[in-house]
Amino acid sequence: MLPPEETKVDSLPPAWVTDELIEKTVRVWSKIHGRAISTIEAIEILTVVGRLFNLLHPRTATGAEDSG
């Protein structure tokens, strides 16, 4: 479970962002940045990456199948 003080963000993360995914993101990106990133930073990273994915693959994001 995430620490309550670190879960206060302006808006809720997308439904697909789980505690486990946030923890993995903190581990991976902390290594990349050379410092410990916060839970809020991890949620921001995941949200931005999710938006980028939705922009690049709108059919996948809406659940529609690619017709070819």
C-alpha positions in Angstrom: 0.0 0.0 0.0 1.3 3.5 -0.9 2.1 5.9 1.9 -1.0 8.2 2.4 1.1 11.4 2.3 2.4 10.5 -1.2 -1.0 9.7 -2.7 -2.2 13.3 -2.7 -2.3 14.4 -6.3 -4.4 16.9 -8.2 -6.4 14.2 -9.9 -6.7 10.4 -9.6 -4.4 8.3 -11.7 -5.9 6.2 -14.6 -7.6 3.0 -13.5 -4.8 0.9 -15.1 -2.2 2.5 -12.7 -1.9 0.0 -9.9 0.2 0.2 -6.7 2.5 -2.5 -8.1 3.0 -0.6 -11.3 3.8 2.6 -9.3 6.3 0.7 -7.2 8.0 -0.7 -10.3 8.1 2.7 -11.9 9.7 4.2 -8.8 12.4 1.5 -8.8 13.2 1.8 -12.6 13.1 5.6 -12.8 15.0 6.1 -9.6 17.9 4.2 -11.1 17.6 6.3 -14.3 17.6 9.6 -12.4 20.2 8.6 -9.9 17.9 9.5 -7.0 14.8 8.2 -5.4 11.7 9.6 -7.2 8.5 10.0 -5.3 5.2 8.2 -5.8 3.7 11.3 -7.2 6.5 11.6 -9.8 5.9 7.9 -10.7 2.2 8.6 -11.2 3.0 11.6 -13.4 5.4 9.5 -15.5 2.9 6.8 -16.0 0.1 9.2 -16.8 2.2 11.0 -19.4 3.4 7.7 -21.0 -0.2 6.5 -21.1 -1.3 9.7 -22.8 1.5 9.3 -25.4 0.4 5.7 -26.0 -3.2 6.8 -26.5 -2.1 9.5 -28.9 0.0 7.1 -31.0 -2.4 4.1 -30.8 -6.0 5.6 -30.4 -7.7 2.4 -31.5 -5.9 0.3 -29.0 -6.7 2.8 -26.2 -10.4 2.7 -27.0 -10.5 -1.1 -27.2 -11.3 -1.1 -30.9 -9.6 -3.8 -33.0 -7.3 -2.9 -35.8 -9.0 -4.0 -39.1 -5.7 -4.4 -40.9 
